[in-house]
Amino acid sequence: MPYTKARFDKQVANGQATVVYLHATWCPTCKIQQPIVDRLSSDAEFKSLTVLEADYDTETALKKSLRITQQSTFVVFKGGHEVTRSTGETSEAAIRKTFETGL
């Protein structure tokens, strides 16, 4: 689902399991991650997890607020707080493990 500040704020305020995925269209790592994110997002195991996809090049306020310095970053929130983050990971098993932290 596309990132919007309102959607993100509502998800986190309600304590919902949320992954913010900062990616860039020009990023080779992100191109490897995208099909994995799509598969995991449609997996029944993760139906309670919302993945918000944010453009690294345009979401400067989000990058600043979350202190993100690289594209291909996942930040996982649960219960209204950040619980983990991962940058540059391309292994499906590792991305799955990162997502599971939010469940």
Secondary structure, DSSP 8 states (H G I E B T S, - for coil): -B--HHHHHHHHHTT--EEEEEE-TT-HHHHHHHHHHHHHHHSGGGTT-EEEEEETTT-HHHHHHHT--SSSEEEEEETTEEEEEEES---HHHHHHHHHTT-
